[in-house]
Amino acid sequence: MRTIIPRHHNPALYTGFEARRTLRRSVTRWASWGLEYQLSALRCMRMLGNPFTGRGENWLSAMLTMNERLGRDYHKPHFGIDDVTTPEGTVSVTEEMICDKPFASLLRFRRNSQRKDPKVLVVAPMSGHYSTLLRDTVQTLLKDHDVYITDWHNARDIPTDEGTFGFDHYVQYIVDFLNELGPKTHLLAVCQPTVPALVATAHMEEVDHPCRPASLTVMGGPIDVGAAPTEVNRYAEKHSLEWFEKNVIAEVPFPYHGAGRLVYPGFLQLSGFISMNPEKHLNSHVELFQNLVACEHEASEKTQKFYDEYLAVCDLPARFYLETVDRVFLRKDLANGTMYFKGKLIDASAIRRVPLLTIEGENDDISAPGQTIAAHRICSGLPSELRYNYLQPGVGHYGVFSGSRFRKQIAPRVTNFIRKFTQGEVSEPSASIEVPLFEDLNS
């Protein structure tokens, strides 16, 4: 086991970015004033009867929108889930904080309903985006479940006197939140947290914790990155841990509340995301501009809504980021049986009573098929009747937890799996689909 206390960082990384962002805001502000002046002039000409100004107005209006978006600071989005349609009809939803800790809050989406549905704790990734990235996951599950989510805080806003936050702290937060929710809570983890969720489950099984998960669903996560390497994994393996510390760790500057804290900045993670498909993002913005000019409001609003979410990023605590790189991507501790939690070796074969469902996307280029299903090999003590797996054809990474195929194909399987292992009386689900039993561990 290795505890990482970051001691090196790139001193110019964050301050340089803030300086460029300030300059960008100034430039876009002046550009916007100029465009607004020209737009006002065109509108006056149209009012005076010039019939050729309409196209120019649309063009300038589109330029204004694109310019504003270029200079904007994308803050944490809202979940915005006001209601949900259940078998008993449409009911209102209220967002409620159950527990507030320095690095995360436990949120509940309380439905105005009398339904008796299983409790599900959704563990959101701490990987640069906010937990609102799982909005579609939450909204879909709300039809048939009492849903809670880990809402991770932006590290740049957490004062240094709150201490550090590493991989073990992440696992402990999952344990604490399960303890807060009590027995019979089902655990669902998406992408990065699939590893700490499995570690927390193994730990709680081994100590016979009364609030161990009633079931565990892991979706599109790096359980064993060596089983099906992707460009993300290969990038990590090309560099040493010391390289990451010296090149991508930065100190939060003033005036943020977390000034002085070492972080992996969200803007670096976003750059990495975009660099994986630069042409796709460029084409999306060209298309957005064309739709704005053509007044294709529905198409342009859809693109803007996606990028409002995609471009809103948060900083990660440096210790957590480096320990995740080290334990998950470089040393593959969980897959190799060398994962520790608080100084004690984790034995995944201790999981004998928690049903396991693994879900992968056929075209996932971040956690490729093979990485998540490896959990069945690692959890060798689990009886075959508690093992389930599903590979969703035709979806990439984000399609594993959002989009039409998730809603129509994946979510009903998750619901059936959870209800199969829910004790006590529950309401009828809104939809039913066969959940395939995973039988051949060598396939």
SEDREN-474923 format. One record per residue (C-alpha): residue number from 1; x, y, z; residue in three letters. Coordinates in steps of 0.001 Angstrom, whole numbers. Last residue first. Layout:
N
@n:NUM, xx:X, yy:Y, zz:Z, res:ala
...
//
This chain:
443
@n:443, xx:-16700, yy:-15912, zz:-22388, res:ser
@n:442, xx:-14739, yy:-17353, zz:-19466, res:asn
@n:441, xx:-17202, yy:-16421, zz:-16713, res:leu
@n:440, xx:-20005, yy:-18274, zz:-18500, res:asp
@n:439, xx:-23293, yy:-17818, zz:-16641, res:glu
@n:438, xx:-24360, yy:-14185, zz:-16539, res:phe
@n:437, xx:-28093, yy:-14281, zz:-16127, res:leu
@n:436, xx:-29949, yy:-12117, zz:-18636, res:pro
@n:435, xx:-32397, yy:-9618, zz:-17149, res:val
@n:434, xx:-35686, yy:-9906, zz:-19036, res:glu
@n:433, xx:-37512, yy:-6617, zz:-19323, res:ile
@n:432, xx:-40276, yy:-5034, zz:-17293, res:ser
@n:431, xx:-41590, yy:-1495, zz:-17154, res:ala
@n:430, xx:-43186, yy:871, zz:-14628, res:ser
@n:429, xx:-42292, yy:-1377, zz:-11703, res:pro
@n:428, xx:-44973, yy:-2659, zz:-9285, res:glu
@n:427, xx:-44665, yy:-1284, zz:-5769, res:ser
@n:426, xx:-42492, yy:-2958, zz:-3176, res:val
@n:425, xx:-43174, yy:-5236, zz:-193, res:glu
@n:424, xx:-40185, yy:-6664, zz:1623, res:gly
@n:423, xx:-36723, yy:-7727, zz:517, res:gln
@n:422, xx:-35222, yy:-6351, zz:-2668, res:thr
@n:421, xx:-33004, yy:-8741, zz:-4603, res:phe
@n:420, xx:-35159, yy:-9271, zz:-7684, res:lys
@n:419, xx:-36154, yy:-5624, zz:-7411, res:arg
@n:418, xx:-32582, yy:-4485, zz:-8014, res:ile
@n:417, xx:-32116, yy:-6753, zz:-11033, res:phe
@n:416, xx:-35468, yy:-5785, zz:-12523, res:asn
@n:415, xx:-34684, yy:-2080, zz:-12153, res:thr
@n:414, xx:-31186, yy:-2449, zz:-13615, res:val
@n:413, xx:-32621, yy:-4341, zz:-16571, res:arg
@n:412, xx:-35267, yy:-1634, zz:-17071, res:pro
@n:411, xx:-32469, yy:1006, zz:-16987, res:ala
@n:410, xx:-30346, yy:-669, zz:-19671, res:ile
@n:409, xx:-32708, yy:-1145, zz:-22625, res:gln
@n:408, xx:-35195, yy:1721, zz:-22981, res:lys
@n:407, xx:-33659, yy:4489, zz:-20874, res:arg
@n:406, xx:-30042, yy:3583, zz:-21586, res:phe
@n:405, xx:-30813, yy:3101, zz:-25268, res:arg
@n:404, xx:-32491, yy:6522, zz:-25369, res:ser
@n:403, xx:-29673, yy:8478, zz:-23776, res:gly
@n:402, xx:-27735, yy:8238, zz:-20534, res:ser
@n:401, xx:-25780, yy:5789, zz:-18364, res:phe
@n:400, xx:-24079, yy:3361, zz:-20768, res:val
@n:399, xx:-24636, yy:5749, zz:-23663, res:gly
@n:398, xx:-21998, yy:8032, zz:-22181, res:tyr
@n:397, xx:-19274, yy:5442, zz:-22764, res:his
@n:396, xx:-20277, yy:4390, zz:-26262, res:gly
@n:395, xx:-23432, yy:2623, zz:-27340, res:val
@n:394, xx:-24295, yy:239, zz:-30196, res:gly
@n:393, xx:-24942, yy:-2979, zz:-28327, res:pro
@n:392, xx:-25424, yy:-2941, zz:-24536, res:gln
@n:391, xx:-23459, yy:-5693, zz:-22824, res:leu
@n:390, xx:-25291, yy:-7037, zz:-19750, res:tyr
@n:389, xx:-24033, yy:-9070, zz:-16808, res:asn
@n:388, xx:-25490, yy:-10817, zz:-13786, res:tyr
@n:387, xx:-24007, yy:-12850, zz:-10938, res:arg
@n:386, xx:-25967, yy:-13753, zz:-7792, res:leu
@n:385, xx:-27032, yy:-17214, zz:-9010, res:glu
@n:384, xx:-23375, yy:-17973, zz:-9811, res:ser
@n:383, xx:-22359, yy:-17736, zz:-6153, res:pro
@n:382, xx:-19920, yy:-14908, zz:-5268, res:leu
@n:381, xx:-16577, yy:-16030, zz:-3847, res:gly
@n:380, xx:-14601, yy:-15166, zz:-6975, res:ser
@n:379, xx:-15393, yy:-11457, zz:-6839, res:cys
@n:378, xx:-12304, yy:-10638, zz:-8944, res:ile
@n:377, xx:-13441, yy:-12779, zz:-11858, res:arg
@n:376, xx:-16918, yy:-11280, zz:-11785, res:his
@n:375, xx:-15486, yy:-7760, zz:-11495, res:ala
@n:374, xx:-13691, yy:-8359, zz:-14798, res:ala
@n:373, xx:-17019, yy:-7554, zz:-16455, res:ile
@n:372, xx:-16086, yy:-3900, zz:-16019, res:thr
@n:371, xx:-12826, yy:-3864, zz:-17998, res:gln
@n:370, xx:-13849, yy:-6393, zz:-20638, res:gly
@n:369, xx:-15832, yy:-4014, zz:-22805, res:pro
@n:368, xx:-13841, yy:-752, zz:-22989, res:ala
@n:367, xx:-13807, yy:1811, zz:-20211, res:ser
@n:366, xx:-13009, yy:5005, zz:-22133, res:ile
@n:365, xx:-13659, yy:3906, zz:-25742, res:asp
@n:364, xx:-17067, yy:2366, zz:-25001, res:asp
@n:363, xx:-18402, yy:984, zz:-28283, res:asn
@n:362, xx:-20132, yy:-2153, zz:-26960, res:glu
@n:361, xx:-21190, yy:-476, zz:-23727, res:gly
@n:360, xx:-20761, yy:-2377, zz:-20460, res:glu
@n:359, xx:-22965, yy:-3304, zz:-17506, res:ile
@n:358, xx:-21990, yy:-5467, zz:-14530, res:thr
@n:357, xx:-24626, yy:-6666, zz:-12057, res:leu
@n:356, xx:-23521, yy:-8150, zz:-8720, res:leu
@n:355, xx:-25634, yy:-9650, zz:-5940, res:pro
@n:354, xx:-24196, yy:-8984, zz:-2443, res:val
@n:353, xx:-24039, yy:-12138, zz:-292, res:arg
@n:352, xx:-20628, yy:-13650, zz:-1037, res:arg
@n:351, xx:-18279, yy:-10668, zz:-1325, res:ile
@n:350, xx:-15288, yy:-11928, zz:683, res:ala
@n:349, xx:-13681, yy:-12903, zz:-2632, res:ser
@n:348, xx:-12904, yy:-9198, zz:-2989, res:ala
@n:347, xx:-10286, yy:-9509, zz:-231, res:asp
@n:346, xx:-9052, yy:-6001, zz:553, res:ile
@n:345, xx:-5684, yy:-5849, zz:2309, res:leu
@n:344, xx:-5849, yy:-3656, zz:5408, res:lys
@n:343, xx:-3952, yy:-384, zz:5823, res:gly
@n:342, xx:-6975, yy:1862, zz:5610, res:lys
@n:341, xx:-8177, yy:120, zz:2460, res:phe
@n:340, xx:-5644, yy:-1909, zz:502, res:tyr
@n:339, xx:-5812, yy:-3275, zz:-3048, res:met
@n:338, xx:-3192, yy:-5922, zz:-3900, res:thr
@n:337, xx:-5428, yy:-8594, zz:-5425, res:gly
@n:336, xx:-4137, yy:-7956, zz:-8956, res:asn
@n:335, xx:-7446, yy:-6695, zz:-10355, res:ala
@n:334, xx:-7991, yy:-4406, zz:-7359, res:leu
@n:333, xx:-4415, yy:-3105, zz:-7401, res:asp
@n:332, xx:-4176, yy:-2247, zz:-11098, res:lys
@n:331, xx:-659, yy:-843, zz:-10523, res:arg
@n:330, xx:-732, yy:1952, zz:-13103, res:leu
@n:329, xx:-4408, yy:2597, zz:-13826, res:phe
@n:328, xx:-6328, yy:1834, zz:-10624, res:val
@n:327, xx:-3882, yy:2207, zz:-7742, res:arg
@n:326, xx:-1493, yy:4837, zz:-9125, res:asp
@n:325, xx:-3873, yy:6933, zz:-11240, res:val
@n:324, xx:-6443, yy:6773, zz:-8435, res:thr
@n:323, xx:-3795, yy:7699, zz:-5862, res:glu
@n:322, xx:-2743, yy:10675, zz:-7986, res:leu
@n:321, xx:-6296, yy:11977, zz:-8419, res:tyr
@n:320, xx:-7248, yy:11481, zz:-4780, res:phe
@n:319, xx:-4104, yy:13241, zz:-3558, res:arg
@n:318, xx:-4546, yy:16143, zz:-5952, res:ala
@n:317, xx:-8129, yy:16880, zz:-4873, res:pro
@n:316, xx:-10169, yy:17143, zz:-8090, res:leu
@n:315, xx:-11146, yy:20441, zz:-9725, res:asp
@n:314, xx:-14559, yy:20985, zz:-11301, res:cys
@n:313, xx:-15878, yy:21123, zz:-14839, res:val
@n:312, xx:-18821, yy:22757, zz:-16607, res:ala
@n:311, xx:-17935, yy:22416, zz:-20298, res:leu
@n:310, xx:-19937, yy:19206, zz:-20794, res:tyr
@n:309, xx:-23051, yy:20437, zz:-19006, res:glu
@n:308, xx:-23448, yy:23746, zz:-20846, res:asp
@n:307, xx:-22171, yy:21807, zz:-23864, res:tyr
@n:306, xx:-25192, yy:19501, zz:-23922, res:phe
@n:305, xx:-27667, yy:22337, zz:-23344, res:lys
@n:304, xx:-26117, yy:24370, zz:-26135, res:gln
@n:303, xx:-26427, yy:21453, zz:-28567, res:thr
@n:302, xx:-30097, yy:20867, zz:-27693, res:lys
@n:301, xx:-30850, yy:24581, zz:-27844, res:glu
@n:300, xx:-29339, yy:24793, zz:-31346, res:ser
@n:299, xx:-31427, yy:21877, zz:-32645, res:ala
@n:298, xx:-34701, yy:23176, zz:-31189, res:glu
@n:297, xx:-34081, yy:26766, zz:-32268, res:his
@n:296, xx:-33252, yy:26193, zz:-35931, res:glu
@n:295, xx:-33078, yy:29943, zz:-36501, res:cys
@n:294, xx:-30986, yy:29426, zz:-39680, res:ala
@n:293, xx:-28166, yy:31563, zz:-38252, res:val
@n:292, xx:-28388, yy:29732, zz:-34914, res:leu
@n:291, xx:-28422, yy:26355, zz:-36693, res:asn
@n:290, xx:-25306, yy:27305, zz:-38664, res:gln
@n:289, xx:-23509, yy:28398, zz:-35490, res:phe
@n:288, xx:-24426, yy:25148, zz:-33733, res:leu
@n:287, xx:-23244, yy:23143, zz:-36748, res:glu
@n:286, xx:-19856, yy:24827, zz:-36572, res:val
@n:285, xx:-19845, yy:24123, zz:-32839, res:his
@n:284, xx:-20616, yy:20429, zz:-33318, res:ser
@n:283, xx:-18035, yy:20181, zz:-36100, res:asn
@n:282, xx:-15338, yy:21484, zz:-33769, res:leu
@n:281, xx:-16405, yy:19078, zz:-31026, res:his
@n:280, xx:-16318, yy:16059, zz:-33359, res:lys
@n:279, xx:-13030, yy:17148, zz:-34895, res:glu
@n:278, xx:-11384, yy:17341, zz:-31461, res:pro
@n:277, xx:-12416, yy:13818, zz:-30362, res:asn
@n:276, xx:-9888, yy:12588, zz:-27736, res:met
@n:275, xx:-8473, yy:16098, zz:-27390, res:ser
@n:274, xx:-11822, yy:17306, zz:-26027, res:ile
@n:273, xx:-11759, yy:14940, zz:-23044, res:phe
@n:272, xx:-8127, yy:15734, zz:-22269, res:gly
@n:271, xx:-8765, yy:19466, zz:-22425, res:ser
@n:270, xx:-11705, yy:18956, zz:-20063, res:leu
@n:269, xx:-9452, yy:17125, zz:-17615, res:gln
@n:268, xx:-6993, yy:20011, zz:-17761, res:leu
@n:267, xx:-9782, yy:22541, zz:-17176, res:phe
@n:266, xx:-10894, yy:20537, zz:-14149, res:gly
@n:265, xx:-7637, yy:21219, zz:-12387, res:pro
@n:264, xx:-5870, yy:18334, zz:-10588, res:tyr
@n:263, xx:-5635, yy:19947, zz:-7188, res:val
@n:262, xx:-3250, yy:21179, zz:-4496, res:leu
@n:261, xx:-4970, yy:23440, zz:-1971, res:arg
@n:260, xx:-3415, yy:26869, zz:-1439, res:gly
@n:259, xx:-6590, yy:28820, zz:-2180, res:ala
@n:258, xx:-9586, yy:26580, zz:-1462, res:gly
@n:257, xx:-11958, yy:29477, zz:-917, res:his
@n:256, xx:-11056, yy:30848, zz:-4358, res:tyr
@n:255, xx:-9632, yy:34390, zz:-4514, res:pro
@n:254, xx:-6796, yy:33381, zz:-4697, res:phe
@n:253, xx:-4960, yy:30577, zz:-6446, res:pro
@n:252, xx:-5543, yy:26801, zz:-6276, res:val
@n:251, xx:-2175, yy:25058, zz:-6496, res:glu
@n:250, xx:-1548, yy:22831, zz:-9493, res:ala
@n:249, xx:-979, yy:19155, zz:-10275, res:ile
@n:248, xx:-739, yy:18286, zz:-13968, res:val
@n:247, xx:2999, yy:18384, zz:-14755, res:asn
@n:246, xx:5017, yy:17666, zz:-11612, res:lys
@n:245, xx:2606, yy:15190, zz:-10014, res:glu
@n:244, xx:1752, yy:13464, zz:-13278, res:phe
@n:243, xx:5442, yy:13002, zz:-14095, res:trp
@n:242, xx:6111, yy:11651, zz:-10589, res:glu
@n:241, xx:3403, yy:9010, zz:-11144, res:leu
@n:240, xx:5315, yy:7863, zz:-14202, res:ser
@n:239, xx:4052, yy:8367, zz:-17733, res:his
@n:238, xx:3303, yy:6126, zz:-20703, res:lys
@n:237, xx:1011, yy:3947, zz:-18563, res:glu
@n:236, xx:-1460, yy:6772, zz:-18051, res:ala
@n:235, xx:-1719, yy:7425, zz:-21791, res:tyr
@n:234, xx:-2228, yy:3711, zz:-22450, res:arg
@n:233, xx:-5116, yy:3631, zz:-20001, res:asn
@n:232, xx:-6939, yy:6563, zz:-21631, res:val
@n:231, xx:-6177, yy:5203, zz:-25116, res:glu
@n:230, xx:-7960, yy:1999, zz:-24135, res:thr
@n:229, xx:-6733, yy:-1270, zz:-22641, res:pro
@n:228, xx:-9119, yy:-4249, zz:-22455, res:ala
@n:227, xx:-8366, yy:-6605, zz:-19551, res:ala
@n:226, xx:-5501, yy:-4442, zz:-18297, res:gly
@n:225, xx:-7911, yy:-1726, zz:-17197, res:val
@n:224, xx:-9397, yy:-4078, zz:-14604, res:asp
@n:223, xx:-12318, yy:-2533, zz:-12691, res:ile
@n:222, xx:-12110, yy:554, zz:-14904, res:pro
@n:221, xx:-15863, yy:1326, zz:-15084, res:gly
@n:220, xx:-18698, yy:1217, zz:-17597, res:gly
@n:219, xx:-21478, yy:431, zz:-15120, res:met
@n:218, xx:-21214, yy:-1286, zz:-11727, res:val
@n:217, xx:-24410, yy:-2451, zz:-10019, res:thr
@n:216, xx:-24105, yy:-3729, zz:-6442, res:leu
@n:215, xx:-26937, yy:-5251, zz:-4424, res:ser
@n:214, xx:-28385, yy:-4954, zz:-896, res:ala
@n:213, xx:-25308, yy:-2910, zz:-122, res:pro
@n:212, xx:-23697, yy:-3409, zz:3330, res:arg
@n:211, xx:-25635, yy:-1588, zz:6031, res:cys
@n:210, xx:-25323, yy:-4225, zz:8767, res:pro
@n:209, xx:-21524, yy:-4375, zz:8279, res:his
@n:208, xx:-20321, yy:-7964, zz:8383, res:asp
@n:207, xx:-16655, yy:-6844, zz:8634, res:val
@n:206, xx:-15780, yy:-8729, zz:5421, res:glu
@n:205, xx:-18977, yy:-7747, zz:3646, res:glu
@n:204, xx:-18469, yy:-4064, zz:4465, res:met
@n:203, xx:-14886, yy:-4161, zz:3168, res:his
@n:202, xx:-15847, yy:-5975, zz:-23, res:ala
@n:201, xx:-18655, yy:-3492, zz:-666, res:thr
@n:200, xx:-16393, yy:-487, zz:-46, res:ala
@n:199, xx:-13769, yy:-1918, zz:-2417, res:val
@n:198, xx:-16449, yy:-2543, zz:-5080, res:leu
@n:197, xx:-17665, yy:1039, zz:-4726, res:ala
@n:196, xx:-14052, yy:2313, zz:-4800, res:pro
@n:195, xx:-13535, yy:539, zz:-8165, res:val
@n:194, xx:-16895, yy:1410, zz:-9766, res:thr
@n:193, xx:-16302, yy:5032, zz:-8758, res:pro
@n:192, xx:-14570, yy:5909, zz:-12081, res:gln
@n:191, xx:-17401, yy:4803, zz:-14425, res:cys
@n:190, xx:-20891, yy:4731, zz:-12878, res:val
@n:189, xx:-21642, yy:3181, zz:-9493, res:ala
@n:188, xx:-24978, yy:1765, zz:-8278, res:leu
@n:187, xx:-25487, yy:649, zz:-4673, res:leu
@n:186, xx:-28759, yy:-770, zz:-3344, res:his
@n:185, xx:-29862, yy:205, zz:158, res:thr
@n:184, xx:-31479, yy:-2574, zz:2193, res:lys
@n:183, xx:-29915, yy:-1431, zz:5486, res:pro
@n:182, xx:-29468, yy:2221, zz:6491, res:gly
@n:181, xx:-29277, yy:5430, zz:4479, res:leu
@n:180, xx:-26664, yy:7041, zz:6741, res:glu
@n:179, xx:-24637, yy:3813, zz:6853, res:asn
@n:178, xx:-24647, yy:3718, zz:3066, res:leu
@n:177, xx:-23469, yy:7350, zz:3104, res:phe
@n:176, xx:-20662, yy:6562, zz:5543, res:asp
@n:175, xx:-19478, yy:3522, zz:3555, res:val
@n:174, xx:-19440, yy:5551, zz:317, res:ile
@n:173, xx:-17595, yy:8378, zz:2106, res:tyr
@n:172, xx:-15092, yy:5825, zz:3421, res:gln
@n:171, xx:-14287, yy:4672, zz:-119, res:val
@n:170, xx:-13610, yy:8274, zz:-1162, res:tyr
@n:169, xx:-11481, yy:8841, zz:1942, res:his
@n:168, xx:-9462, yy:5760, zz:1027, res:asp
@n:167, xx:-8752, yy:7194, zz:-2435, res:phe
@n:166, xx:-7514, yy:10498, zz:-1054, res:gly
@n:165, xx:-8813, yy:13734, zz:419, res:phe
@n:164, xx:-6620, yy:16170, zz:2310, res:thr
@n:163, xx:-7516, yy:18434, zz:5205, res:gly
@n:162, xx:-10585, yy:20613, zz:5841, res:glu
@n:161, xx:-8143, yy:23371, zz:6852, res:asp
@n:160, xx:-7287, yy:23757, zz:3164, res:thr
@n:159, xx:-10634, yy:25386, zz:2432, res:pro
@n:158, xx:-12873, yy:23578, zz:-104, res:ile
@n:157, xx:-13906, yy:25758, zz:-3085, res:asp
@n:156, xx:-11072, yy:24668, zz:-5396, res:arg
@n:155, xx:-11999, yy:21049, zz:-4658, res:ala
@n:154, xx:-15380, yy:21407, zz:-6384, res:asn
@n:153, xx:-17799, yy:19347, zz:-4316, res:his
@n:152, xx:-18962, yy:15798, zz:-5041, res:trp
@n:151, xx:-22731, yy:15188, zz:-5020, res:asp
@n:150, xx:-23138, yy:11524, zz:-4100, res:thr
@n:149, xx:-26637, yy:10533, zz:-5207, res:ile
@n:148, xx:-29908, yy:9280, zz:-3712, res:tyr
@n:147, xx:-32885, yy:7711, zz:-5500, res:val
@n:146, xx:-36042, yy:6056, zz:-4138, res:asp
@n:145, xx:-36639, yy:3810, zz:-7124, res:his
@n:144, xx:-39071, yy:2928, zz:-9910, res:asp
@n:143, xx:-39668, yy:6095, zz:-11919, res:lys
@n:142, xx:-36742, yy:7814, zz:-10220, res:leu
@n:141, xx:-34312, yy:5552, zz:-12093, res:leu
@n:140, xx:-34869, yy:7474, zz:-15324, res:thr
@n:139, xx:-34419, yy:10902, zz:-13722, res:gln
@n:138, xx:-31286, yy:9777, zz:-11876, res:val
@n:137, xx:-29543, yy:8292, zz:-14895, res:thr
@n:136, xx:-30568, yy:11226, zz:-17093, res:asp
@n:135, xx:-29099, yy:13661, zz:-14559, res:arg
@n:134, xx:-25865, yy:11675, zz:-14308, res:leu
@n:133, xx:-23720, yy:14566, zz:-15602, res:leu
@n:132, xx:-25321, yy:16488, zz:-12732, res:thr
@n:131, xx:-22694, yy:14783, zz:-10551, res:ser
@n:130, xx:-20248, yy:17454, zz:-11656, res:tyr
@n:129, xx:-17549, yy:16784, zz:-14226, res:his
@n:128, xx:-13824, yy:16473, zz:-13584, res:gly
@n:127, xx:-13533, yy:12841, zz:-12544, res:ser
@n:126, xx:-15238, yy:12427, zz:-9196, res:met
@n:125, xx:-17765, yy:10033, zz:-10668, res:pro
@n:124, xx:-21276, yy:9727, zz:-9253, res:ala
@n:123, xx:-22206, yy:6993, zz:-6796, res:val
@n:122, xx:-25944, yy:6387, zz:-7144, res:val
@n:121, xx:-27465, yy:5196, zz:-3870, res:leu
@n:120, xx:-30665, yy:3280, zz:-4571, res:val
@n:119, xx:-33508, yy:2736, zz:-2101, res:lys
@n:118, xx:-36113, yy:256, zz:-3342, res:pro
@n:117, xx:-39644, yy:1529, zz:-4050, res:asp
@n:116, xx:-42731, yy:1821, zz:-1901, res:lys
@n:115, xx:-44850, yy:4331, zz:-3779, res:arg
@n:114, xx:-46791, yy:6926, zz:-1788, res:gln
@n:113, xx:-45558, yy:9783, zz:-3958, res:ser
@n:112, xx:-44336, yy:13363, zz:-3825, res:asn
@n:111, xx:-40916, yy:12180, zz:-4912, res:arg
@n:110, xx:-37823, yy:13010, zz:-2878, res:arg
@n:109, xx:-34646, yy:13244, zz:-4915, res:phe
@n:108, xx:-32104, yy:12724, zz:-2162, res:arg
@n:107, xx:-28667, yy:14289, zz:-2012, res:leu
@n:106, xx:-25630, yy:13162, zz:-23, res:leu
@n:105, xx:-23102, yy:15983, zz:-31, res:ser
@n:104, xx:-19428, yy:15764, zz:-888, res:ala
@n:103, xx:-15926, yy:16965, zz:1, res:phe
@n:102, xx:-16533, yy:18718, zz:3332, res:pro
@n:101, xx:-19537, yy:16585, zz:4351, res:lys
@n:100, xx:-23245, yy:17377, zz:4079, res:asp
@n:99, xx:-25881, yy:14713, zz:4715, res:cys
@n:98, xx:-29479, yy:14357, zz:3601, res:ile
@n:97, xx:-29722, yy:17323, zz:1236, res:met
@n:96, xx:-33116, yy:17349, zz:-484, res:glu
@n:95, xx:-34080, yy:17913, zz:-4106, res:glu
@n:94, xx:-37860, yy:17879, zz:-4462, res:thr
@n:93, xx:-39698, yy:15925, zz:-7150, res:val
@n:92, xx:-43316, yy:16423, zz:-8212, res:ser
@n:91, xx:-45472, yy:13513, zz:-9354, res:val
@n:90, xx:-46704, yy:12475, zz:-12793, res:thr
@n:89, xx:-48958, yy:9407, zz:-12704, res:gly
@n:88, xx:-49380, yy:6277, zz:-10567, res:glu
@n:87, xx:-47111, yy:4224, zz:-12836, res:pro
@n:86, xx:-44456, yy:6942, zz:-12377, res:thr
@n:85, xx:-43815, yy:10098, zz:-14409, res:thr
@n:84, xx:-41209, yy:12357, zz:-12844, res:val
@n:83, xx:-41233, yy:15958, zz:-11710, res:asp
@n:82, xx:-38986, yy:18957, zz:-11057, res:asp
@n:81, xx:-35633, yy:17442, zz:-12036, res:ile
@n:80, xx:-33526, yy:20543, zz:-12683, res:gly
@n:79, xx:-30251, yy:18847, zz:-11784, res:phe
@n:78, xx:-28696, yy:22288, zz:-11680, res:his
@n:77, xx:-25472, yy:23086, zz:-13517, res:pro
@n:76, xx:-22177, yy:23880, zz:-11767, res:lys
@n:75, xx:-20666, yy:26962, zz:-13374, res:his
@n:74, xx:-19489, yy:27418, zz:-16952, res:tyr
@n:73, xx:-17459, yy:30619, zz:-17047, res:asp
@n:72, xx:-18416, yy:32331, zz:-20307, res:arg
@n:71, xx:-15983, yy:33860, zz:-22760, res:gly
@n:70, xx:-16532, yy:31437, zz:-25628, res:leu
@n:69, xx:-20258, yy:31150, zz:-24902, res:arg
@n:68, xx:-20693, yy:34899, zz:-25213, res:glu
@n:67, xx:-18886, yy:34900, zz:-28554, res:asn
@n:66, xx:-20998, yy:32037, zz:-29895, res:met
@n:65, xx:-24206, yy:33839, zz:-28901, res:thr
@n:64, xx:-23066, yy:37175, zz:-30281, res:leu
@n:63, xx:-21967, yy:35565, zz:-33549, res:met
@n:62, xx:-25392, yy:33914, zz:-33879, res:ala
@n:61, xx:-27088, yy:37283, zz:-33368, res:ser
@n:60, xx:-24749, yy:38792, zz:-35958, res:leu
@n:59, xx:-25656, yy:36130, zz:-38523, res:trp
@n:58, xx:-29371, yy:36285, zz:-37779, res:asn
@n:57, xx:-29376, yy:40052, zz:-38105, res:glu
@n:56, xx:-27435, yy:39855, zz:-41357, res:gly
@n:55, xx:-29969, yy:37404, zz:-42787, res:arg
@n:54, xx:-32826, yy:39714, zz:-41871, res:gly
@n:53, xx:-31191, yy:42931, zz:-43171, res:thr
@n:52, xx:-32131, yy:42675, zz:-46819, res:phe
@n:51, xx:-35707, yy:44052, zz:-46654, res:pro
@n:50, xx:-34689, yy:47622, zz:-45652, res:asn
@n:49, xx:-37982, yy:49193, zz:-44506, res:gly
@n:48, xx:-37015, yy:51688, zz:-41829, res:leu
@n:47, xx:-37624, yy:49070, zz:-39144, res:met
@n:46, xx:-35156, yy:46822, zz:-40957, res:arg
@n:45, xx:-32530, yy:49583, zz:-40903, res:met
@n:44, xx:-33060, yy:50034, zz:-37160, res:cys
@n:43, xx:-32598, yy:46310, zz:-36640, res:arg
@n:42, xx:-29378, yy:46408, zz:-38647, res:leu
@n:41, xx:-28009, yy:49235, zz:-36485, res:ala
@n:40, xx:-28897, yy:47383, zz:-33300, res:ser
@n:39, xx:-27032, yy:44318, zz:-34577, res:leu
@n:38, xx:-23976, yy:46422, zz:-35379, res:gln
@n:37, xx:-23935, yy:47856, zz:-31846, res:tyr
@n:36, xx:-24500, yy:44404, zz:-30337, res:glu
@n:35, xx:-21576, yy:43052, zz:-32348, res:leu
@n:34, xx:-19260, yy:45764, zz:-31078, res:gly
@n:33, xx:-20357, yy:45292, zz:-27460, res:trp
@n:32, xx:-19894, yy:41524, zz:-27809, res:ser
@n:31, xx:-16354, yy:41965, zz:-29120, res:ala
@n:30, xx:-15479, yy:44119, zz:-26125, res:trp
@n:29, xx:-16842, yy:41485, zz:-23727, res:arg
@n:28, xx:-15164, yy:38671, zz:-25676, res:thr
@n:27, xx:-11782, yy:40358, zz:-25301, res:val
@n:26, xx:-12222, yy:41041, zz:-21595, res:ser
@n:25, xx:-13413, yy:37509, zz:-20826, res:arg
@n:24, xx:-10496, yy:36057, zz:-22772, res:arg
@n:23, xx:-8007, yy:38180, zz:-20825, res:leu
@n:22, xx:-9463, yy:36994, zz:-17503, res:thr
@n:21, xx:-9374, yy:33380, zz:-18731, res:arg
@n:20, xx:-5771, yy:33757, zz:-19856, res:arg
@n:19, xx:-4759, yy:35101, zz:-16435, res:ala
@n:18, xx:-6700, yy:32323, zz:-14671, res:glu
@n:17, xx:-4968, yy:29701, zz:-16840, res:phe
@n:16, xx:-1551, yy:31119, zz:-16042, res:gly
@n:15, xx:-2333, yy:31164, zz:-12325, res:thr
@n:14, xx:-3424, yy:27527, zz:-12528, res:tyr
@n:13, xx:-380, yy:26135, zz:-14355, res:leu
@n:12, xx:2389, yy:28493, zz:-13217, res:ala
@n:11, xx:3331, yy:26649, zz:-10010, res:pro
@n:10, xx:3353, yy:23172, zz:-11600, res:asn
@n:9, xx:3219, yy:20890, zz:-8573, res:his
@n:8, xx:5390, yy:18932, zz:-6210, res:his
@n:7, xx:4766, yy:17588, zz:-2725, res:arg
@n:6, xx:1654, yy:15488, zz:-3206, res:pro
@n:5, xx:1087, yy:13113, zz:-269, res:ile
@n:4, xx:546, yy:9662, zz:-1716, res:ile
@n:3, xx:-254, yy:6736, zz:549, res:thr
@n:2, xx:1209, yy:3497, zz:-810, res:arg
@n:1, xx:0, yy:0, zz:0, res:met
//
